[in-house]
Amino acid sequence: MASETKYLSRKDAAALCGVHYDTIRRAEKAGTLPNTRRVGQGEGAVEIPVSDLVAAGLLDPLSAEGPVEVIAQRTRVERELIELRQELAIERERTEQREAQLDQAYSEIAFLRTLCTARVA
């Protein structure tokens, strides 16, 4: 019973192995991922077989917590979650800055009203 070879993109392979994207690229150039294949014409996407990641020592198959597809998907979702949290933090900071500007504007308005009522009286 032959099993089908599972392929991952560089990004997914890096996430699955817990290494940087460039580590995967260096391993390709060094020849430690010999069964890597290009998808598409010219500079198309690259797919890396999971077996090459294991053979190169980048992935421990015994530490995997489920099927490769599930792990790769989860890491993709985790990356998106991190990005969204960063965006949220930026937006919160912007909101705080706008609120501070608004408070300052209200203070100026109150001061000007005081001046105006003092002149009228």
A tleap script that builds the chain and sets N, CA, C and O, in Angstrom:
source leaprc.protein.ff14SB
mol = sequence {
  NMET ALA SER GLU THR LYS TYR LEU SER ARG
  LYS ASP ALA ALA ALA LEU CYS GLY VAL HIE
  TYR ASP THR ILE ARG ARG ALA GLU LYS ALA
  GLY THR LEU PRO ASN THR ARG ARG VAL GLY
  GLN GLY GLU GLY ALA VAL GLU ILE PRO VAL
  SER ASP LEU VAL ALA ALA GLY LEU LEU ASP
  PRO LEU SER ALA GLU GLY PRO VAL GLU VAL
  ILE ALA GLN ARG THR ARG VAL GLU ARG GLU
  LEU ILE GLU LEU ARG GLN GLU LEU ALA ILE
  GLU ARG GLU ARG THR GLU GLN ARG GLU ALA
  GLN LEU ASP GLN ALA TYR SER GLU ILE ALA
  PHE LEU ARG THR LEU CYS THR ALA ARG VAL
  CALA
}
set mol.1.N position { 0.840 -1.168 0.000 }
set mol.1.CA position { 0.000 0.000 0.000 }
set mol.1.C position { 0.891 1.239 0.000 }
set mol.1.O position { 1.501 1.554 1.022 }
set mol.2.N position { 0.976 1.930 -1.098 }
set mol.2.CA position { 1.839 3.097 -1.235 }
set mol.2.C position { 1.123 4.337 -0.705 }
set mol.2.O position { -0.068 4.537 -0.944 }
set mol.3.N position { 1.881 5.165 0.021 }
set mol.3.CA position { 1.280 6.399 0.523 }
set mol.3.C position { 1.649 7.548 -0.405 }
set mol.3.O position { 2.732 7.580 -0.989 }
set mol.4.N position { 0.724 8.484 -0.525 }
set mol.4.CA position { 0.930 9.634 -1.391 }
set mol.4.C position { 1.871 10.623 -0.702 }
set mol.4.O position { 1.729 10.887 0.492 }
set mol.5.N position { 2.829 11.170 -1.451 }
set mol.5.CA position { 3.770 12.133 -0.903 }
set mol.5.C position { 3.060 13.464 -0.668 }
set mol.5.O position { 2.362 13.970 -1.547 }
set mol.6.N position { 3.245 14.020 0.517 }
set mol.6.CA position { 2.648 15.304 0.877 }
set mol.6.C position { 3.662 16.406 0.594 }
set mol.6.O position { 4.826 16.303 0.981 }
set mol.7.N position { 3.214 17.460 -0.082 }
set mol.7.CA position { 4.064 18.601 -0.410 }
set mol.7.C position { 3.551 19.842 0.299 }
set mol.7.O position { 2.346 20.011 0.489 }
set mol.8.N position { 4.481 20.709 0.690 }
set mol.8.CA position { 4.138 21.971 1.348 }
set mol.8.C position { 4.847 23.125 0.646 }
set mol.8.O position { 5.900 22.943 0.034 }
set mol.9.N position { 4.263 24.297 0.741 }
set mol.9.CA position { 4.946 25.495 0.236 }
set mol.9.C position { 6.107 25.812 1.186 }
set mol.9.O position { 6.177 25.268 2.289 }
set mol.10.N position { 7.005 26.685 0.757 }
set mol.10.CA position { 8.120 27.080 1.635 }
set mol.10.C position { 7.592 27.686 2.929 }
set mol.10.O position { 8.077 27.384 4.020 }
set mol.11.N position { 6.592 28.542 2.786 }
set mol.11.CA position { 6.027 29.225 3.955 }
set mol.11.C position { 5.436 28.227 4.944 }
set mol.11.O position { 5.672 28.324 6.149 }
set mol.12.N position { 4.671 27.270 4.433 }
set mol.12.CA position { 4.068 26.258 5.299 }
set mol.12.C position { 5.122 25.328 5.891 }
set mol.12.O position { 5.021 24.918 7.048 }
set mol.13.N position { 6.138 24.997 5.086 }
set mol.13.CA position { 7.215 24.131 5.581 }
set mol.13.C position { 7.956 24.812 6.722 }
set mol.13.O position { 8.264 24.184 7.735 }
set mol.14.N position { 8.241 26.097 6.554 }
set mol.14.CA position { 8.935 26.844 7.604 }
set mol.14.C position { 8.093 26.887 8.874 }
set mol.14.O position { 8.607 26.681 9.973 }
set mol.15.N position { 6.804 27.155 8.723 }
set mol.15.CA position { 5.912 27.214 9.885 }
set mol.15.C position { 5.809 25.863 10.577 }
set mol.15.O position { 5.839 25.780 11.804 }
set mol.16.N position { 5.689 24.814 9.786 }
set mol.16.CA position { 5.560 23.471 10.341 }
set mol.16.C position { 6.813 23.057 11.098 }
set mol.16.O position { 6.733 22.409 12.142 }
set mol.17.N position { 7.979 23.438 10.562 }
set mol.17.CA position { 9.250 23.067 11.184 }
set mol.17.C position { 9.660 24.021 12.294 }
set mol.17.O position { 10.575 23.729 13.065 }
set mol.18.N position { 8.986 25.156 12.375 }
set mol.18.CA position { 9.336 26.134 13.401 }
set mol.18.C position { 10.629 26.866 13.092 }
set mol.18.O position { 11.360 27.257 14.002 }
set mol.19.N position { 10.913 27.054 11.804 }
set mol.19.CA position { 12.124 27.759 11.385 }
set mol.19.C position { 11.738 28.936 10.495 }
set mol.19.O position { 10.584 29.073 10.086 }
set mol.20.N position { 12.707 29.766 10.209 }
set mol.20.CA position { 12.467 30.914 9.334 }
set mol.20.C position { 12.387 30.449 7.882 }
set mol.20.O position { 12.983 29.443 7.499 }
set mol.21.N position { 11.650 31.192 7.104 }
set mol.21.CA position { 11.493 30.934 5.664 }
set mol.21.C position { 12.853 30.788 4.980 }
set mol.21.O position { 13.040 29.903 4.145 }
set mol.22.N position { 13.805 31.664 5.338 }
set mol.22.CA position { 15.138 31.620 4.720 }
set mol.22.C position { 15.891 30.332 5.041 }
set mol.22.O position { 16.733 29.897 4.256 }
set mol.23.N position { 15.599 29.725 6.179 }
set mol.23.CA position { 16.237 28.448 6.524 }
set mol.23.C position { 15.845 27.382 5.512 }
set mol.23.O position { 16.674 26.569 5.103 }
set mol.24.N position { 14.582 27.388 5.111 }
set mol.24.CA position { 14.108 26.436 4.107 }
set mol.24.C position { 14.795 26.712 2.770 }
set mol.24.O position { 15.217 25.782 2.082 }
set mol.25.N position { 14.905 27.977 2.410 }
set mol.25.CA position { 15.556 28.343 1.137 }
set mol.25.C position { 17.031 27.928 1.138 }
set mol.25.O position { 17.541 27.428 0.136 }
set mol.26.N position { 17.709 28.139 2.268 }
set mol.26.CA position { 19.124 27.735 2.348 }
set mol.26.C position { 19.269 26.220 2.244 }
set mol.26.O position { 20.199 25.722 1.609 }
set mol.27.N position { 18.360 25.499 2.862 }
set mol.27.CA position { 18.404 24.034 2.788 }
set mol.27.C position { 18.201 23.568 1.346 }
set mol.27.O position { 18.827 22.605 0.905 }
set mol.28.N position { 17.322 24.259 0.616 }
set mol.28.CA position { 17.125 23.937 -0.810 }
set mol.28.C position { 18.418 24.144 -1.588 }
set mol.28.O position { 18.851 23.273 -2.343 }
set mol.29.N position { 19.031 25.318 -1.391 }
set mol.29.CA position { 20.265 25.635 -2.115 }
set mol.29.C position { 21.398 24.685 -1.762 }
set mol.29.O position { 22.228 24.358 -2.609 }
set mol.30.N position { 21.431 24.241 -0.502 }
set mol.30.CA position { 22.478 23.321 -0.057 }
set mol.30.C position { 22.246 21.903 -0.568 }
set mol.30.O position { 23.136 21.057 -0.475 }
set mol.31.N position { 21.064 21.638 -1.105 }
set mol.31.CA position { 20.767 20.314 -1.641 }
set mol.31.C position { 20.234 19.330 -0.625 }
set mol.31.O position { 20.133 18.138 -0.916 }
set mol.32.N position { 19.887 19.807 0.574 }
set mol.32.CA position { 19.366 18.892 1.596 }
set mol.32.C position { 17.880 18.605 1.422 }
set mol.32.O position { 17.315 17.770 2.129 }
set mol.33.N position { 17.247 19.305 0.473 }
set mol.33.CA position { 15.845 19.037 0.133 }
set mol.33.C position { 15.814 18.678 -1.361 }
set mol.33.O position { 15.350 19.469 -2.182 }
set mol.34.N position { 16.308 17.494 -1.702 }
set mol.34.CA position { 16.524 17.149 -3.109 }
set mol.34.C position { 15.262 16.935 -3.940 }
set mol.34.O position { 15.316 17.039 -5.165 }
set mol.35.N position { 14.159 16.646 -3.322 }
set mol.35.CA position { 12.942 16.339 -4.082 }
set mol.35.C position { 11.985 17.517 -4.207 }
set mol.35.O position { 10.805 17.349 -4.514 }
set mol.36.N position { 12.519 18.717 -3.963 }
set mol.36.CA position { 11.718 19.932 -4.109 }
set mol.36.C position { 11.333 20.074 -5.574 }
set mol.36.O position { 12.123 19.785 -6.473 }
set mol.37.N position { 10.099 20.527 -5.793 }
set mol.37.CA position { 9.645 20.695 -7.177 }
set mol.37.C position { 9.037 22.079 -7.366 }
set mol.37.O position { 8.469 22.666 -6.445 }
set mol.38.N position { 9.173 22.573 -8.578 }
set mol.38.CA position { 8.595 23.871 -8.947 }
set mol.38.C position { 7.208 23.636 -9.523 }
set mol.38.O position { 6.973 22.680 -10.262 }
set mol.39.N position { 6.307 24.523 -9.170 }
set mol.39.CA position { 4.949 24.468 -9.678 }
set mol.39.C position { 4.762 25.707 -10.542 }
set mol.39.O position { 4.986 26.826 -10.082 }
set mol.40.N position { 4.361 25.516 -11.768 }
set mol.40.CA position { 4.178 26.650 -12.669 }
set mol.40.C position { 5.416 26.893 -13.502 }
set mol.40.O position { 6.399 26.157 -13.412 }
set mol.41.N position { 5.358 27.926 -14.307 }
set mol.41.CA position { 6.429 28.264 -15.237 }
set mol.41.C position { 7.471 29.170 -14.575 }
set mol.41.O position { 7.133 29.966 -13.699 }
set mol.42.N position { 8.703 29.056 -14.980 }
set mol.42.CA position { 9.771 29.957 -14.546 }
set mol.42.C position { 9.969 29.979 -13.052 }
set mol.42.O position { 10.292 28.962 -12.438 }
set mol.43.N position { 9.769 31.158 -12.465 }
set mol.43.CA position { 9.963 31.355 -11.030 }
set mol.43.C position { 8.695 31.039 -10.244 }
set mol.43.O position { 8.335 31.782 -9.331 }
set mol.44.N position { 8.023 29.960 -10.581 }
set mol.44.CA position { 6.778 29.592 -9.914 }
set mol.44.C position { 7.008 29.185 -8.474 }
set mol.44.O position { 8.135 29.202 -7.978 }
set mol.45.N position { 5.938 28.822 -7.820 }
set mol.45.CA position { 6.001 28.403 -6.422 }
set mol.45.C position { 6.790 27.105 -6.296 }
set mol.45.O position { 6.909 26.334 -7.248 }
set mol.46.N position { 7.316 26.888 -5.121 }
set mol.46.CA position { 8.098 25.691 -4.843 }
set mol.46.C position { 7.333 24.834 -3.852 }
set mol.46.O position { 6.746 25.344 -2.898 }
set mol.47.N position { 7.343 23.542 -4.081 }
set mol.47.CA position { 6.728 22.596 -3.149 }
set mol.47.C position { 7.804 21.665 -2.620 }
set mol.47.O position { 8.655 21.179 -3.365 }
set mol.48.N position { 7.747 21.428 -1.320 }
set mol.48.CA position { 8.752 20.610 -0.647 }
set mol.48.C position { 8.066 19.406 -0.026 }
set mol.48.O position { 7.098 19.560 0.719 }
set mol.49.N position { 8.556 18.209 -0.325 }
set mol.49.CA position { 7.940 17.027 0.284 }
set mol.49.C position { 8.252 16.954 1.784 }
set mol.49.O position { 9.363 17.269 2.211 }
set mol.50.N position { 7.289 16.549 2.551 }
set mol.50.CA position { 7.462 16.421 3.993 }
set mol.50.C position { 8.593 15.441 4.300 }
set mol.50.O position { 9.325 15.626 5.272 }
set mol.51.N position { 8.739 14.410 3.484 }
set mol.51.CA position { 9.804 13.425 3.706 }
set mol.51.C position { 11.190 14.065 3.633 }
set mol.51.O position { 12.095 13.659 4.362 }
set mol.52.N position { 11.365 15.065 2.759 }
set mol.52.CA position { 12.649 15.774 2.690 }
set mol.52.C position { 12.908 16.573 3.964 }
set mol.52.O position { 14.043 16.647 4.434 }
set mol.53.N position { 11.861 17.169 4.518 }
set mol.53.CA position { 12.005 17.932 5.757 }
set mol.53.C position { 12.438 17.025 6.903 }
set mol.53.O position { 13.265 17.402 7.733 }
set mol.54.N position { 11.866 15.827 6.935 }
set mol.54.CA position { 12.231 14.849 7.963 }
set mol.54.C position { 13.665 14.389 7.751 }
set mol.54.O position { 14.449 14.341 8.698 }
set mol.55.N position { 14.015 14.047 6.500 }
set mol.55.CA position { 15.365 13.558 6.185 }
set mol.55.C position { 16.433 14.612 6.482 }
set mol.55.O position { 17.548 14.271 6.875 }
set mol.56.N position { 16.095 15.892 6.297 }
set mol.56.CA position { 17.049 16.976 6.538 }
set mol.56.C position { 17.162 17.311 8.028 }
set mol.56.O position { 18.005 18.114 8.428 }
set mol.57.N position { 16.312 16.692 8.840 }
set mol.57.CA position { 16.346 16.953 10.273 }
set mol.57.C position { 15.622 18.228 10.676 }
set mol.57.O position { 15.767 18.703 11.802 }
set mol.58.N position { 14.857 18.769 9.770 }
set mol.58.CA position { 14.112 19.993 10.070 }
set mol.58.C position { 12.776 19.706 10.751 }
set mol.58.O position { 12.218 20.580 11.414 }
set mol.59.N position { 12.271 18.511 10.596 }
set mol.59.CA position { 10.969 18.145 11.150 }
set mol.59.C position { 11.074 16.802 11.850 }
set mol.59.O position { 11.571 15.831 11.281 }
set mol.60.N position { 10.607 16.755 13.080 }
set mol.60.CA position { 10.557 15.515 13.840 }
set mol.60.C position { 9.166 14.922 13.666 }
set mol.60.O position { 8.192 15.466 14.187 }
set mol.61.N position { 9.059 13.807 12.936 }
set mol.61.CA position { 7.724 13.251 12.668 }
set mol.61.C position { 7.009 12.760 13.924 }
set mol.61.O position { 5.782 12.663 13.937 }
set mol.62.N position { 7.749 12.454 14.962 }
set mol.62.CA position { 7.127 11.958 16.188 }
set mol.62.C position { 6.533 13.084 17.024 }
set mol.62.O position { 5.680 12.843 17.878 }
set mol.63.N position { 6.982 14.312 16.781 }
set mol.63.CA position { 6.460 15.427 17.569 }
set mol.63.C position { 5.227 16.054 16.932 }
set mol.63.O position { 4.584 16.913 17.535 }
set mol.64.N position { 4.898 15.632 15.727 }
set mol.64.CA position { 3.735 16.200 15.030 }
set mol.64.C position { 2.459 15.810 15.760 }
set mol.64.O position { 2.297 14.671 16.198 }
set mol.65.N position { 1.551 16.785 15.882 }
set mol.65.CA position { 0.295 16.569 16.596 }
set mol.65.C position { -0.859 16.432 15.620 }
set mol.65.O position { -1.817 17.202 15.691 }
set mol.66.N position { -0.790 15.484 14.726 }
set mol.66.CA position { -1.868 15.279 13.773 }
set mol.66.C position { -1.361 15.265 12.344 }
set mol.66.O position { -0.157 15.349 12.102 }
set mol.67.N position { -2.279 15.159 11.400 }
set mol.67.CA position { -1.883 15.131 9.997 }
set mol.67.C position { -1.206 16.431 9.575 }
set mol.67.O position { -1.525 17.501 10.092 }
set mol.68.N position { -0.282 16.333 8.644 }
set mol.68.CA position { 0.493 17.478 8.168 }
set mol.68.C position { -0.422 18.598 7.685 }
set mol.68.O position { -0.167 19.770 7.961 }
set mol.69.N position { -1.478 18.246 6.970 }
set mol.69.CA position { -2.381 19.266 6.437 }
set mol.69.C position { -3.010 20.080 7.561 }
set mol.69.O position { -3.150 21.298 7.455 }
set mol.70.N position { -3.385 19.402 8.629 }
set mol.70.CA position { -4.013 20.079 9.764 }
set mol.70.C position { -3.005 20.979 10.457 }
set mol.70.O position { -3.325 22.110 10.822 }
set mol.71.N position { -1.784 20.477 10.640 }
set mol.71.CA position { -0.749 21.270 11.297 }
set mol.71.C position { -0.401 22.488 10.452 }
set mol.71.O position { -0.292 23.596 10.976 }
set mol.72.N position { -0.225 22.291 9.151 }
set mol.72.CA position { 0.109 23.400 8.260 }
set mol.72.C position { -1.011 24.432 8.248 }
set mol.72.O position { -0.742 25.633 8.260 }
set mol.73.N position { -2.246 23.986 8.224 }
set mol.73.CA position { -3.386 24.901 8.239 }
set mol.73.C position { -3.429 25.664 9.555 }
set mol.73.O position { -3.669 26.871 9.577 }
set mol.74.N position { -3.194 24.950 10.650 }
set mol.74.CA position { -3.234 25.596 11.960 }
set mol.74.C position { -2.148 26.662 12.050 }
set mol.74.O position { -2.398 27.754 12.560 }
set mol.75.N position { -0.961 26.366 11.567 }
set mol.75.CA position { 0.108 27.351 11.647 }
set mol.75.C position { -0.206 28.554 10.766 }
set mol.75.O position { 0.148 29.682 11.110 }
set mol.76.N position { -0.864 28.326 9.638 }
set mol.76.CA position { -1.268 29.435 8.772 }
set mol.76.C position { -2.268 30.316 9.513 }
set mol.76.O position { -2.174 31.543 9.466 }
set mol.77.N position { -3.213 29.699 10.187 }
set mol.77.CA position { -4.221 30.440 10.948 }
set mol.77.C position { -3.560 31.159 12.118 }
set mol.77.O position { -3.915 32.295 12.430 }
set mol.78.N position { -2.607 30.507 12.761 }
set mol.78.CA position { -1.903 31.146 13.869 }
set mol.78.C position { -1.137 32.379 13.393 }
set mol.78.O position { -1.120 33.400 14.081 }
set mol.79.N position { -0.503 32.291 12.217 }
set mol.79.CA position { 0.201 33.445 11.660 }
set mol.79.C position { -0.781 34.584 11.389 }
set mol.79.O position { -0.492 35.742 11.692 }
set mol.80.N position { -1.931 34.257 10.823 }
set mol.80.CA position { -2.946 35.275 10.554 }
set mol.80.C position { -3.437 35.906 11.852 }
set mol.80.O position { -3.679 37.111 11.910 }
set mol.81.N position { -3.583 35.091 12.887 }
set mol.81.CA position { -4.024 35.598 14.188 }
set mol.81.C position { -3.001 36.579 14.757 }
set mol.81.O position { -3.374 37.621 15.296 }
set mol.82.N position { -1.728 36.256 14.642 }
set mol.82.CA position { -0.673 37.150 15.122 }
set mol.82.C position { -0.718 38.472 14.363 }
set mol.82.O position { -0.621 39.542 14.963 }
set mol.83.N position { -0.866 38.393 13.047 }
set mol.83.CA position { -0.942 39.608 12.234 }
set mol.83.C position { -2.149 40.458 12.631 }
set mol.83.O position { -2.048 41.681 12.730 }
set mol.84.N position { -3.281 39.809 12.857 }
set mol.84.CA position { -4.486 40.544 13.249 }
set mol.84.C position { -4.323 41.181 14.626 }
set mol.84.O position { -4.801 42.292 14.856 }
set mol.85.N position { -3.657 40.488 15.535 }
set mol.85.CA position { -3.414 41.059 16.859 }
set mol.85.C position { -2.509 42.284 16.763 }
set mol.85.O position { -2.705 43.265 17.480 }
set mol.86.N position { -1.516 42.222 15.873 }
set mol.86.CA position { -0.635 43.374 15.676 }
set mol.86.C position { -1.417 44.553 15.107 }
set mol.86.O position { -1.247 45.688 15.551 }
set mol.87.N position { -2.268 44.284 14.130 }
set mol.87.CA position { -3.096 45.342 13.553 }
set mol.87.C position { -4.010 45.949 14.615 }
set mol.87.O position { -4.196 47.165 14.658 }
set mol.88.N position { -4.574 45.104 15.464 }
set mol.88.CA position { -5.448 45.578 16.533 }
set mol.88.C position { -4.687 46.481 17.500 }
set mol.88.O position { -5.200 47.520 17.918 }
set mol.89.N position { -3.475 46.090 17.853 }
set mol.89.CA position { -2.660 46.914 18.752 }
set mol.89.C position { -2.365 48.270 18.131 }
set mol.89.O position { -2.398 49.290 18.820 }
set mol.90.N position { -2.076 48.292 16.834 }
set mol.90.CA position { -1.823 49.559 16.133 }
set mol.90.C position { -3.067 50.429 16.154 }
set mol.90.O position { -2.985 51.627 16.424 }
set mol.91.N position { -4.217 49.835 15.871 }
set mol.91.CA position { -5.471 50.602 15.854 }
set mol.91.C position { -5.827 51.110 17.242 }
set mol.91.O position { -6.358 52.213 17.376 }
set mol.92.N position { -5.544 50.327 18.274 }
set mol.92.CA position { -5.801 50.793 19.641 }
set mol.92.C position { -4.930 52.003 19.964 }
set mol.92.O position { -5.394 52.965 20.575 }
set mol.93.N position { -3.665 51.948 19.551 }
set mol.93.CA position { -2.754 53.073 19.775 }
set mol.93.C position { -3.251 54.317 19.045 }
set mol.93.O position { -3.242 55.414 19.605 }
set mol.94.N position { -3.679 54.149 17.809 }
set mol.94.CA position { -4.226 55.284 17.044 }
set mol.94.C position { -5.466 55.859 17.726 }
set mol.94.O position { -5.645 57.075 17.779 }
set mol.95.N position { -6.313 54.983 18.242 }
set mol.95.CA position { -7.524 55.430 18.927 }
set mol.95.C position { -7.161 56.229 20.173 }
set mol.95.O position { -7.765 57.267 20.444 }
set mol.96.N position { -6.179 55.753 20.927 }
set mol.96.CA position { -5.750 56.479 22.119 }
set mol.96.C position { -5.193 57.852 21.756 }
set mol.96.O position { -5.445 58.830 22.460 }
set mol.97.N position { -4.439 57.930 20.662 }
set mol.97.CA position { -3.896 59.211 20.216 }
set mol.97.C position { -5.020 60.162 19.824 }
set mol.97.O position { -4.979 61.343 20.168 }
set mol.98.N position { -6.025 59.658 19.105 }
set mol.98.CA position { -7.156 60.487 18.694 }
set mol.98.C position { -7.948 60.962 19.912 }
set mol.98.O position { -8.396 62.108 19.957 }
set mol.99.N position { -8.118 60.086 20.890 }
set mol.99.CA position { -8.836 60.469 22.106 }
set mol.99.C position { -8.074 61.567 22.856 }
set mol.99.O position { -8.688 62.490 23.391 }
set mol.100.N position { -6.752 61.472 22.898 }
set mol.100.CA position { -5.946 62.503 23.557 }
set mol.100.C position { -6.081 63.832 22.814 }
set mol.100.O position { -6.187 64.889 23.436 }
set mol.101.N position { -6.076 63.774 21.475 }
set mol.101.CA position { -6.254 64.993 20.677 }
set mol.101.C position { -7.634 65.597 20.927 }
set mol.101.O position { -7.781 66.815 21.033 }
set mol.102.N position { -8.634 64.739 21.019 }
set mol.102.CA position { -10.001 65.199 21.269 }
set mol.102.C position { -10.117 65.851 22.650 }
set mol.102.O position { -10.758 66.893 22.795 }
set mol.103.N position { -9.503 65.242 23.655 }
set mol.103.CA position { -9.513 65.817 25.006 }
set mol.103.C position { -8.848 67.188 25.008 }
set mol.103.O position { -9.328 68.115 25.661 }
set mol.104.N position { -7.747 67.312 24.280 }
set mol.104.CA position { -7.049 68.592 24.196 }
set mol.104.C position { -7.944 69.634 23.509 }
set mol.104.O position { -8.010 70.784 23.945 }
set mol.105.N position { -8.620 69.231 22.448 }
set mol.105.CA position { -9.514 70.157 21.746 }
set mol.105.C position { -10.655 70.601 22.662 }
set mol.105.O position { -11.018 71.778 22.657 }
set mol.106.N position { -11.226 69.686 23.447 }
set mol.106.CA position { -12.295 70.048 24.384 }
set mol.106.C position { -11.790 71.036 25.432 }
set mol.106.O position { -12.493 71.974 25.808 }
set mol.107.N position { -10.566 70.814 25.897 }
set mol.107.CA position { -9.978 71.742 26.877 }
set mol.107.C position { -9.812 73.130 26.282 }
set mol.107.O position { -10.106 74.126 26.942 }
set mol.108.N position { -9.345 73.206 25.045 }
set mol.108.CA position { -9.186 74.491 24.382 }
set mol.108.C position { -10.535 75.186 24.195 }
set mol.108.O position { -10.646 76.395 24.395 }
set mol.109.N position { -11.542 74.434 23.819 }
set mol.109.CA position { -12.884 74.994 23.641 }
set mol.109.C position { -13.395 75.550 24.963 }
set mol.109.O position { -13.956 76.645 25.002 }
set mol.110.N position { -13.203 74.805 26.042 }
set mol.110.CA position { -13.661 75.274 27.366 }
set mol.110.C position { -12.925 76.549 27.758 }
set mol.110.O position { -13.536 77.467 28.305 }
set mol.111.N position { -11.634 76.620 27.490 }
set mol.111.CA position { -10.854 77.817 27.805 }
set mol.111.C position { -11.343 79.012 27.000 }
set mol.111.O position { -11.509 80.107 27.537 }
set mol.112.N position { -11.574 78.794 25.705 }
set mol.112.CA position { -12.054 79.890 24.853 }
set mol.112.C position { -13.442 80.358 25.268 }
set mol.112.O position { -13.730 81.553 25.207 }
set mol.113.N position { -14.299 79.448 25.685 }
set mol.113.CA position { -15.622 79.830 26.174 }
set mol.113.C position { -15.513 80.693 27.428 }
set mol.113.O position { -16.249 81.663 27.610 }
set mol.114.N position { -14.574 80.308 28.280 }
set mol.114.CA position { -14.358 81.079 29.498 }
set mol.114.C position { -13.919 82.494 29.154 }
set mol.114.O position { -14.399 83.460 29.747 }
set mol.115.N position { -13.015 82.614 28.205 }
set mol.115.CA position { -12.546 83.936 27.770 }
set mol.115.C position { -13.676 84.763 27.192 }
set mol.115.O position { -13.821 85.948 27.494 }
set mol.116.N position { -14.474 84.117 26.354 }
set mol.116.CA position { -15.591 84.821 25.708 }
set mol.116.C position { -16.612 85.292 26.724 }
set mol.116.O position { -17.088 86.424 26.631 }
set mol.117.N position { -16.961 84.463 27.684 }
set mol.117.CA position { -17.950 84.867 28.696 }
set mol.117.C position { -17.370 85.932 29.613 }
set mol.117.O position { -18.122 86.771 30.108 }
set mol.118.N position { -16.072 85.934 29.860 }
set mol.118.CA position { -15.441 86.951 30.703 }
set mol.118.C position { -15.461 88.305 29.987 }
set mol.118.O position { -15.646 89.336 30.633 }
set mol.119.N position { -15.276 88.318 28.683 }
set mol.119.CA position { -15.291 89.572 27.926 }
set mol.119.C position { -16.698 90.140 27.830 }
set mol.119.O position { -16.883 91.355 27.885 }
set mol.120.N position { -17.685 89.276 27.687 }
set mol.120.CA position { -19.078 89.702 27.557 }
set mol.120.C position { -19.554 90.300 28.882 }
set mol.120.O position { -20.311 91.271 28.893 }
set mol.121.N position { -19.117 89.728 29.976 }
set mol.121.CA position { -19.591 90.164 31.284 }
set mol.121.C position { -18.966 91.426 31.755 }
set mol.121.O position { -19.280 91.901 32.846 }
savepdb mol mol.pdb
quit
